[in-house]
Structure formats: C-alpha cells, structure tokens
C-alpha cells in the first residue's frame, strides 16, 4: 500500500524565449517558401500558358509553352532579350513597342499587377495577339523581377471578329429588310403568332388609306370579325403551318363605300417568316392590280371592237361589191338596150332615166368613200361661206318632196320666222341634212317626216323626225360607226353602203356640233344635232323660238 503522504512530482516545461520564437517563425517561413517555390516552379514548367521571368526589363527565364508559342527551337534565343525584340515595331495604338513595353512594366511594378493586350511576333515574323499579365515578384533600387503570363488570343480574336461580322451582317440584314419593307411598292402587313399586326409599310398605308398606329398591336387577322369579306383565317393558319399561298385575284370594297373608285382588285400572297427554323410571323403582301385589270378589260374591248370592225369591214366589202355592181349593171345593161335601136322613144327615155339614176347612185357611193377616206386621214377641210339657211331648207324640201310622195309620205318643213344668214360650211351642212332626210325616207313606209331647226342658247338645233321602223336602243351608238349597216339585219331590204351616218357624225363634229337621236321600234326616229354658229341676221331668240 502506497504512502498517501508522499510528495507529487510535476514536470513544468520552460517557456521559450523571444529569440527561439523568431528562429522557429523563420524556419516555418523558409519551409513555406520552399514549398511555394517548388509549386511555382512546377506550375512554371508544366503550364500550357506561356510563363516568363523578367529581370530589370530582360527575359531571364521562360517555360516550354512560351518557347513553342514564339516558335523558338530553344529558349536560349529568347533569353536576355527585351520584350520589344519579340514584338512588331509599333503596337495598334501607334506607340513603339519599346516605349510601350517599358511603360507596361513600370505600371506593374507600381501597382503590383497589370493586365493588358499585346501584339507579339514569332520567329517567322508572323504576328499574334496575346493577353499579358505582369505580376511584381521583387523590387528594390537595384533589381526588379516580374512574372509574365501570356495567353494566345488568336482564336478568341477570330471568334470575336466572326461574331462582329455576324452582328454587322445581322444589322445589315435588318436594315435591308427595313428598307425593303418601307420602299416596296406592294402593301406588306406582318402578324405575330397571335394574329396581331406587328408591322406595316408605307405602301400599306397608301393602299388602305389608314395610319399604321391604328392597326399595329390592335388589328388581329385571326379575329372572325375581321375576316367577313373573305375567309382569311383558314389561309393565315395554313401559313402558320409553313405553307406559302398565292391567292386568286380578289375584289375589295372600302368600308361604307360602294363606288367603283373605292373598289380595289388585289393580288395576294401569304407566306411564313421563319426564325431559326420556326415560324414566328406571317406576312401578307397585297399588290393593287386594279389599273392592270382595267387595262386588260380595255384591251379585250379593243380586241373585240377590232374583231367586230374586221367583221363589219368584210361584210361592208361584200355589200359594197353589191352596191357598186347594181348601178353598174343598170348602166351597162340599159346602154346595151339603147344600142339595139329596136326600142320605142318612150322606152329609150325610160332607159336613159334608169341609167341616170344608176350613175347618180354610183357617184354617191364613190363620194361617200372619198369622204370617209378624207375623214380617216384628217384631210377633210372646212370651207366657210355666208348663205341663207331658209333658202337651203326650202331647196331640200322641194328636192325630196317628189321622192317622199312616191312612197306616200308627208314631208314637212316648218317655215322659219325670218331669214337666217349663216357663216359655216354649206356643203357639209347640206350633206348632213341630206343623209338624215334620205334615211328617214328610206326607212319609212308611211306617216310624216319633218325637218327644220330652232334656236337654243345661241346654237341652232336641227332635227329630222320620222314615223318609220325605228331603231333599237342598243344600236344608238353603233349606227354612227363605219360600215354598221352591213351588219344590220335589214341590210338586204334597204340599199346603202352603211357610211352615211358615220360621215354625218364626222361632219357635225368638224363643224363643232353634237349629234344624238331618240327612237322607238315601229314608232319612229328623231335625229338632232346642234351647231355653234355665228348668226349674221336673225330675230331675237324668244321670237324665233316662239314662232
């Protein structure tokens, strides 16, 4: 059994002195520095980035990556050189590499670290961009050491260049698209996937007479209320599925208007706009082809008219052949009979009368052909002279009265209240009236024929009225066209070349007047024409009209 009263032994370690602590701290620092230096050297040698040591502005060491980057066969060619020796003479900012490299090192020594971009030059003279990081390791009055790390930026710069070019291309494409959109003569309207209008061009505003502010973000093409005029929705949905549609020509009417001027005929294309392969928008292009359609219609009408004219001319030539042969046969036939000397004096006079009438008929046809030729070529002259209108009207009445009486017609010519002295082309005025009176006699089998004139607004209004067979309303315009009688179903029953009314209309217009007619089938026809004539001697208008 132990003695509990024995003294207890306690070991007390002596406290280290200050010097011991300093020595221990120095030892630990050296160990850390040794480890750090080993790790630094390992990083320096094995790193894929270029590592270099600069002492007093001269390369004192470098790793294999730096040697390969500069294409030196061994690092000794690089060592003991100034950074400017592996650089072009000038940097991109215009400074010399020698001056600027010294400036970069001064900044790193002052601030401890400095990062910047630099253009280096390989041994073969090729240049490449690099990112440089300078870190101060040691610096005193006699010596400074910098650690340099280079990173080749060639690929990065190439990517940046490509990205920059791509951005420029995209911007240019945007500008081109914007220019095409705004400068296109065709209306363009673009919708998003919800059907809302996102863009319209100037041509759209001009076509629809609408401000873009009233439709962008407001007008929805997929709204059934906006597709009443035509089923837009089904076409637009097909475009959203990726289909391009060329729609047939369509006729549009402006809201609250039915006038032709507000009707448009449009050509329409609907197509998708893809971004990264996906349909994100739909465009509708409208081209106003109203004028084209009008021109097409006019051309069709012109072609139909030309074909009709050719047909009428052919019929006219056939009819003209008949019209010329008939009086010629009369002239030649009855001339032969006169030569036989076996006819009585009464028969001879009858033959001579027939020959004379046939000659006048043939002369009339020839005169009509000459007149129509002059009218066509613009060679018809106007020869004005003063003459008595009353006297000429009375002459016409006496001239046509026997012919009218032979057919049992009552030819009337109301007397004028006073004589009128006209200053116009007498022959053409007579030709107009002769043609109209002859037609009335030709196409009337009974009843009355009346011709004369009256004063209206200082214009003489002439008229020829009959109770003949009349003219169908759909023929009112065509009867004034050349050769139209050749197409008339009555041509076989009534002689004539079909030029009289055409010449009449041309003469009226040459004299500055206008001609028109009123007619009903089986009731009769009234031809009217006016002439703006200076009256040399006439009663006042009220007295003239009243009588």
MARVEX-433155 format. One line per field, with one value per residue (C-alpha): x, y, z; residue number from 1; residue in three letters. Coordinates in steps of 0.2 Angstrom, whole numbers, plus 5000, padded with zeros to 4 digits. Example, Ala and Ser with C-alpha at 12.3 -4.5 7.8 and 13.67 -1.06 7.14 Angstrom:
c1 = c(5062:5068) $
c2 = c(4978:4995) $
c3 = c(5039:5036) $
pos = c(1:2) $
code = c(ALA:SER) $
% end
This chain:
c1 = c(5000:5007:5010:4997:5008:5022:5025:5018:5031:5025:5035:5035:5041:5051:5043:5053:5062:5058:5073:5068:5051:5059:5070:5055:5045:5060:5061:5042:5043:5058:5049:5033:5044:5052:5035:5029:5044:5043:5024:5028:5042:5031:5017:5030:5037:5021:5008:5001:5001:5017:5026:5042:5053:5058:5073:5077:5067:5076:5069:5079:5068:5053:5044:5042:5025:5032:5046:5034:5022:5036:5042:5060:5069:5077:5073:5091:5087:5073:5083:5092:5081:5070:5051:5051:5063:5049:5036:5032:5040:5023:5008:4990:4988:5003:5016:5033:5034:5050:5042:5026:5033:5044:5028:5018:5032:5033:5014:5016:5030:5020:5003:5009:5000:4995:4984:4984:4983:4999:5004:5019:5029:5035:5052:5045:5039:5020:5011:4998:4988:4990:4984:4998:4998:5013:5015:5028:5039:5053:5058:5071:5083:5095:5084:5066:5058:5042:5032:5024:5010:5004:4988:4987:4971:4971:4956:4947:4950:4945:4929:4926:4929:4917:4904:4907:4905:4889:4882:4886:4878:4863:4862:4864:4850:4839:4842:4839:4823:4818:4822:4813:4798:4797:4802:4792:4778:4767:4757:4766:4757:4766:4757:4764:4759:4744:4737:4741:4748:4767:4772:4765:4774:4771:4763:4750:4745:4743:4733:4721:4722:4725:4738:4749:4746:4728:4732:4749:4746:4727:4721:4720:4719:4713:4698:4682:4675:4690:4688:4670:4674:4684:4690:4707:4708:4710:4723:4733:4733:4740:4754:4757:4759:4773:4763:4765:4749:4746:4728:4717:4714:4701:4690:4689:4677:4682:4671:4655:4658:4651:4658:4669:4683:4684:4684:4701:4707:4721:4734:4738:4752:4753:4769:4778:4793:4805:4817:4829:4818:4802:4788:4786:4777:4766:4767:4753:4758:4745:4748:4735:4731:4716:4724:4731:4714:4706:4719:4716:4697:4700:4712:4699:4686:4698:4701:4683:4680:4694:4687:4670:4677:4686:4670:4660:4673:4672:4653:4655:4666:4653:4639:4649:4653:4634:4631:4643:4638:4620:4621:4635:4624:4610:4621:4629:4613:4602:4616:4616:4597:4599:4612:4600:4589:4573:4565:4552:4556:4546:4557:4573:4568:4565:4581:4590:4582:4587:4605:4605:4598:4611:4625:4620:4619:4636:4643:4635:4644:4661:4658:4655:4671:4681:4673:4676:4694:4697:4689:4700:4716:4711:4712:4694:4694:4681:4676:4665:4654:4638:4622:4603:4598:4579:4583:4593:4580:4567:4578:4579:4561:4557:4571:4565:4546:4544:4553:4543:4526:4531:4531:4516:4525:4520:4536:4535:4547:4540:4544:4556:4550:4564:4578:4595:4611:4624:4643:4648:4652:4637:4641:4644:4628:4618:4627:4621:4603:4603:4609:4597:4582:4587:4587:4570:4563:4572:4566:4548:4534:4520:4517:4525:4543:4548:4564:4569:4579:4576:4587:4593:4606:4614:4615:4605:4597:4592:4580:4574:4559:4550:4537:4547:4553:4563:4580:4583:4591:4606:4610:4610:4629:4634:4624:4636:4651:4658:4650:4637:4623:4632:4629:4611:4598:4588:4603:4596:4580:4587:4601:4616:4634:4632:4643:4630:4628:4646:4650:4636:4643:4660:4654:4644:4659:4670:4658:4659:4642:4635:4623:4611:4594:4579:4569:4557:4555:4539:4536:4549:4566:4571:4589:4595:4611:4617:4629:4638:4635:4638:4621:4623:4605:4591:4576:4579:4579:4562:4553:4562:4558:4540:4536) $
c2 = c(5000:5017:5031:5044:5057:5056:5072:5074:5077:5090:5092:5110:5115:5130:5145:5148:5164:5178:5173:5155:5161:5171:5156:5145:5158:5160:5141:5139:5154:5146:5129:5138:5147:5131:5123:5138:5139:5121:5123:5139:5130:5115:5127:5137:5122:5112:5126:5126:5145:5155:5159:5171:5179:5197:5204:5223:5223:5207:5190:5179:5163:5155:5139:5127:5134:5152:5144:5135:5150:5160:5146:5147:5130:5133:5146:5152:5163:5171:5174:5190:5200:5215:5212:5224:5212:5199:5212:5222:5240:5248:5242:5245:5262:5269:5268:5260:5243:5248:5263:5255:5239:5249:5259:5242:5236:5252:5251:5233:5237:5252:5243:5225:5218:5224:5215:5221:5215:5215:5210:5198:5192:5175:5170:5168:5186:5182:5192:5186:5195:5190:5194:5198:5198:5205:5202:5210:5197:5208:5226:5237:5251:5239:5225:5221:5205:5202:5186:5187:5176:5176:5169:5167:5177:5172:5160:5172:5187:5176:5172:5190:5195:5182:5187:5206:5202:5191:5206:5218:5205:5204:5223:5225:5212:5221:5237:5229:5221:5238:5246:5233:5234:5253:5255:5241:5247:5232:5233:5222:5218:5206:5197:5188:5170:5178:5186:5204:5216:5220:5230:5238:5248:5264:5256:5248:5265:5272:5257:5256:5275:5270:5276:5262:5267:5262:5244:5239:5229:5232:5223:5204:5194:5179:5188:5182:5199:5205:5191:5193:5199:5183:5168:5175:5164:5147:5155:5163:5147:5137:5150:5147:5129:5134:5135:5149:5153:5163:5168:5172:5190:5197:5212:5223:5237:5251:5252:5262:5264:5255:5267:5260:5272:5263:5246:5238:5222:5214:5201:5192:5181:5174:5166:5162:5171:5158:5162:5148:5136:5140:5150:5166:5178:5178:5191:5196:5205:5214:5221:5233:5227:5237:5248:5232:5224:5240:5240:5221:5225:5239:5229:5215:5228:5235:5217:5214:5230:5227:5210:5217:5231:5217:5208:5223:5228:5211:5212:5230:5225:5211:5224:5237:5225:5223:5242:5245:5231:5235:5253:5247:5233:5245:5257:5244:5234:5248:5256:5239:5240:5258:5252:5239:5253:5242:5251:5265:5283:5281:5266:5275:5289:5276:5268:5285:5289:5272:5275:5292:5286:5272:5285:5296:5281:5276:5293:5294:5278:5285:5302:5293:5283:5298:5307:5293:5292:5310:5309:5294:5303:5320:5329:5335:5354:5366:5380:5393:5405:5415:5408:5409:5395:5397:5395:5379:5371:5376:5368:5352:5351:5354:5341:5327:5330:5320:5305:5306:5307:5292:5282:5291:5300:5318:5328:5344:5359:5372:5390:5400:5417:5426:5423:5417:5421:5408:5408:5390:5376:5375:5359:5349:5356:5351:5334:5331:5335:5326:5310:5311:5315:5301:5289:5294:5292:5275:5268:5275:5266:5278:5293:5310:5316:5333:5343:5360:5370:5380:5392:5387:5396:5404:5387:5381:5364:5355:5340:5326:5316:5302:5288:5274:5257:5265:5259:5248:5256:5245:5252:5270:5271:5258:5266:5280:5268:5264:5250:5246:5244:5230:5221:5226:5213:5225:5227:5215:5225:5243:5248:5258:5256:5260:5275:5289:5291:5289:5303:5314:5312:5317:5332:5338:5336:5345:5360:5360:5352:5337:5324:5312:5303:5297:5282:5268:5252:5253:5271:5282:5291:5308:5314:5330:5340:5357:5369:5384:5396:5415:5422:5437:5441:5433:5439:5438:5421:5422:5427:5414:5400:5406:5405) $
c3 = c(5000:4995:5006:5003:5011:4998:4988:4970:4956:4942:4926:4920:4903:4902:4892:4875:4873:4861:4850:4850:4843:4830:4824:4824:4813:4801:4800:4796:4783:4774:4774:4766:4754:4749:4746:4737:4726:4722:4717:4707:4698:4694:4688:4678:4669:4666:4662:4645:4646:4642:4658:4658:4671:4668:4677:4675:4659:4651:4650:4662:4660:4651:4650:4636:4631:4629:4618:4607:4606:4598:4588:4595:4594:4611:4625:4625:4609:4619:4635:4638:4626:4629:4626:4611:4602:4600:4595:4580:4579:4583:4593:4586:4596:4586:4600:4598:4606:4615:4623:4627:4635:4647:4652:4655:4666:4676:4679:4685:4697:4704:4706:4709:4694:4677:4663:4645:4627:4616:4599:4599:4584:4582:4575:4557:4558:4560:4572:4585:4599:4617:4634:4646:4665:4674:4692:4703:4712:4719:4718:4725:4720:4711:4705:4700:4695:4686:4682:4665:4659:4641:4633:4614:4609:4591:4591:4603:4592:4577:4586:4591:4573:4566:4580:4575:4556:4560:4571:4556:4544:4555:4557:4538:4535:4547:4538:4521:4527:4534:4518:4508:4519:4518:4500:4492:4481:4487:4503:4517:4533:4546:4560:4575:4581:4590:4574:4579:4567:4571:4556:4540:4527:4518:4503:4515:4522:4505:4499:4513:4517:4536:4548:4555:4573:4571:4567:4575:4590:4588:4572:4574:4557:4567:4574:4564:4564:4553:4541:4535:4517:4514:4525:4529:4545:4535:4524:4538:4548:4534:4533:4551:4547:4535:4518:4506:4497:4481:4482:4466:4462:4474:4474:4490:4494:4506:4522:4520:4501:4486:4472:4459:4464:4481:4474:4473:4464:4473:4470:4487:4494:4511:4517:4534:4541:4550:4563:4567:4558:4567:4560:4571:4560:4544:4530:4519:4503:4493:4475:4468:4450:4448:4434:4426:4426:4419:4405:4402:4401:4389:4378:4377:4372:4360:4353:4352:4344:4331:4328:4326:4314:4304:4303:4298:4285:4277:4277:4270:4256:4251:4252:4243:4229:4228:4229:4215:4204:4205:4197:4185:4179:4176:4167:4156:4153:4148:4137:4128:4125:4118:4106:4098:4091:4092:4107:4106:4111:4127:4131:4127:4139:4152:4149:4150:4166:4174:4168:4175:4192:4192:4188:4202:4214:4209:4211:4228:4233:4227:4235:4252:4250:4246:4261:4273:4267:4270:4287:4292:4286:4293:4276:4276:4275:4281:4269:4277:4267:4271:4264:4268:4279:4274:4256:4258:4269:4256:4242:4252:4254:4236:4231:4242:4241:4224:4232:4248:4238:4228:4244:4251:4264:4271:4270:4281:4284:4295:4289:4299:4306:4297:4286:4294:4286:4292:4291:4290:4278:4267:4258:4274:4282:4267:4267:4285:4282:4265:4274:4288:4277:4264:4279:4285:4268:4266:4282:4282:4274:4279:4290:4291:4290:4297:4297:4302:4316:4331:4341:4358:4369:4353:4345:4330:4335:4319:4318:4307:4313:4305:4309:4302:4308:4322:4329:4344:4359:4359:4342:4346:4347:4334:4320:4319:4317:4300:4290:4303:4291:4284:4300:4301:4298:4287:4275:4262:4262:4261:4249:4255:4260:4279:4278:4278:4297:4300:4288:4296:4313:4307:4298:4314:4325:4312:4312:4331:4335:4343:4336:4345:4342:4351:4344:4347:4337:4325:4331:4323:4325:4329:4325:4332:4330:4336:4328:4337:4323:4322:4316:4305:4304:4315:4325:4344:4352:4360:4345:4334:4347:4349:4331) $
pos = c(1:2:3:4:5:6:7:8:9:10:11:12:13:14:15:16:17:18:19:20:21:22:23:24:25:26:27:28:29:30:31:32:33:34:35:36:37:38:39:40:41:42:43:44:45:46:47:48:49:50:51:52:53:54:55:56:57:58:59:60:61:62:63:64:65:66:67:68:69:70:71:72:73:74:75:76:77:78:79:80:81:82:83:84:85:86:87:88:89:90:91:92:93:94:95:96:97:98:99:100:101:102:103:104:105:106:107:108:109:110:111:112:113:114:115:116:117:118:119:120:121:122:123:124:125:126:127:128:129:130:131:132:133:134:135:136:137:138:139:140:141:142:143:144:145:146:147:148:149:150:151:152:153:154:155:156:157:158:159:160:161:162:163:164:165:166:167:168:169:170:171:172:173:174:175:176:177:178:179:180:181:182:183:184:185:186:187:188:189:190:191:192:193:194:195:196:197:198:199:200:201:202:203:204:205:206:207:208:209:210:211:212:213:214:215:216:217:218:219:220:221:222:223:224:225:226:227:228:229:230:231:232:233:234:235:236:237:238:239:240:241:242:243:244:245:246:247:248:249:250:251:252:253:254:255:256:257:258:259:260:261:262:263:264:265:266:267:268:269:270:271:272:273:274:275:276:277:278:279:280:281:282:283:284:285:286:287:288:289:290:291:292:293:294:295:296:297:298:299:300:301:302:303:304:305:306:307:308:309:310:311:312:313:314:315:316:317:318:319:320:321:322:323:324:325:326:327:328:329:330:331:332:333:334:335:336:337:338:339:340:341:342:343:344:345:346:347:348:349:350:351:352:353:354:355:356:357:358:359:360:361:362:363:364:365:366:367:368:369:370:371:372:373:374:375:376:377:378:379:380:381:382:383:384:385:386:387:388:389:390:391:392:393:394:395:396:397:398:399:400:401:402:403:404:405:406:407:408:409:410:411:412:413:414:415:416:417:418:419:420:421:422:423:424:425:426:427:428:429:430:431:432:433:434:435:436:437:438:439:440:441:442:443:444:445:446:447:448:449:450:451:452:453:454:455:456:457:458:459:460:461:462:463:464:465:466:467:468:469:470:471:472:473:474:475:476:477:478:479:480:481:482:483:484:485:486:487:488:489:490:491:492:493:494:495:496:497:498:499:500:501:502:503:504:505:506:507:508:509:510:511:512:513:514:515:516:517:518:519:520:521:522:523:524:525:526:527:528:529:530:531:532:533:534:535:536:537:538:539:540:541:542:543:544:545:546:547) $
code = c(UNK:UNK:UNK:UNK:UNK:UNK:UNK:UNK:UNK:UNK:UNK:UNK:UNK:UNK:UNK:UNK:UNK:UNK:UNK:UNK:UNK:UNK:UNK:UNK:UNK:UNK:UNK:UNK:UNK:UNK:UNK:UNK:UNK:UNK:UNK:UNK:UNK:UNK:UNK:UNK:UNK:UNK:UNK:UNK:UNK:UNK:UNK:UNK:UNK:UNK:UNK:UNK:UNK:UNK:UNK:UNK:UNK:UNK:UNK:UNK:UNK:UNK:UNK:UNK:UNK:UNK:UNK:UNK:UNK:UNK:UNK:UNK:UNK:UNK:UNK:UNK:UNK:UNK:UNK:UNK:UNK:UNK:UNK:UNK:UNK:UNK:UNK:UNK:UNK:UNK:UNK:UNK:UNK:UNK:UNK:UNK:UNK:UNK:UNK:UNK:UNK:UNK:UNK:UNK:UNK:UNK:UNK:UNK:UNK:UNK:UNK:UNK:UNK:UNK:UNK:UNK:UNK:UNK:UNK:UNK:UNK:UNK:UNK:UNK:UNK:UNK:UNK:UNK:UNK:UNK:UNK:UNK:UNK:UNK:UNK:UNK:UNK:UNK:UNK:UNK:UNK:UNK:UNK:UNK:UNK:UNK:UNK:UNK:UNK:UNK:UNK:UNK:UNK:UNK:UNK:UNK:UNK:UNK:UNK:UNK:UNK:UNK:UNK:UNK:UNK:UNK:UNK:UNK:UNK:UNK:UNK:UNK:UNK:UNK:UNK:UNK:UNK:UNK:UNK:UNK:UNK:UNK:UNK:UNK:UNK:UNK:UNK:UNK:UNK:UNK:UNK:UNK:UNK:UNK:UNK:UNK:UNK:UNK:UNK:UNK:UNK:UNK:UNK:UNK:UNK:UNK:UNK:UNK:UNK:UNK:UNK:UNK:UNK:UNK:UNK:UNK:UNK:UNK:UNK:UNK:UNK:UNK:UNK:UNK:UNK:UNK:UNK:UNK:UNK:UNK:UNK:UNK:UNK:UNK:UNK:UNK:UNK:UNK:UNK:UNK:UNK:UNK:UNK:UNK:UNK:UNK:UNK:UNK:UNK:UNK:UNK:UNK:UNK:UNK:UNK:UNK:UNK:UNK:UNK:UNK:UNK:UNK:UNK:UNK:UNK:UNK:UNK:UNK:UNK:UNK:UNK:UNK:UNK:UNK:UNK:UNK:UNK:UNK:UNK:UNK:UNK:UNK:UNK:UNK:UNK:UNK:UNK:UNK:UNK:UNK:UNK:UNK:UNK:UNK:UNK:UNK:UNK:UNK:UNK:UNK:UNK:UNK:UNK:UNK:UNK:UNK:UNK:UNK:UNK:UNK:UNK:UNK:UNK:UNK:UNK:UNK:UNK:UNK:UNK:UNK:UNK:UNK:UNK:UNK:UNK:UNK:UNK:UNK:UNK:UNK:UNK:UNK:UNK:UNK:UNK:UNK:UNK:UNK:UNK:UNK:UNK:UNK:UNK:UNK:UNK:UNK:UNK:UNK:UNK:UNK:UNK:UNK:UNK:UNK:UNK:UNK:UNK:UNK:UNK:UNK:UNK:UNK:UNK:UNK:UNK:UNK:UNK:UNK:UNK:UNK:UNK:UNK:UNK:UNK:UNK:UNK:UNK:UNK:UNK:UNK:UNK:UNK:UNK:UNK:UNK:UNK:UNK:UNK:UNK:UNK:UNK:UNK:UNK:UNK:UNK:UNK:UNK:UNK:UNK:UNK:UNK:UNK:UNK:UNK:UNK:UNK:UNK:UNK:UNK:UNK:UNK:UNK:UNK:UNK:UNK:UNK:UNK:UNK:UNK:UNK:UNK:UNK:UNK:UNK:UNK:UNK:UNK:UNK:UNK:UNK:UNK:UNK:UNK:UNK:UNK:UNK:UNK:UNK:UNK:UNK:UNK:UNK:UNK:UNK:UNK:UNK:UNK:UNK:UNK:UNK:UNK:UNK:UNK:UNK:UNK:UNK:UNK:UNK:UNK:UNK:UNK:UNK:UNK:UNK:UNK:UNK:UNK:UNK:UNK:UNK:UNK:UNK:UNK:UNK:UNK:UNK:UNK:UNK:UNK:UNK:UNK:UNK:UNK:UNK:UNK:UNK:UNK:UNK:UNK:UNK:UNK:UNK:UNK:UNK:UNK:UNK:UNK:UNK:UNK:UNK:UNK:UNK:UNK:UNK:UNK:UNK:UNK:UNK:UNK:UNK:UNK:UNK:UNK:UNK:UNK:UNK:UNK:UNK:UNK:UNK:UNK:UNK:UNK:UNK:UNK:UNK:UNK:UNK:UNK:UNK:UNK:UNK:UNK:UNK:UNK:UNK:UNK:UNK:UNK:UNK:UNK:UNK:UNK:UNK:UNK:UNK:UNK) $
% end
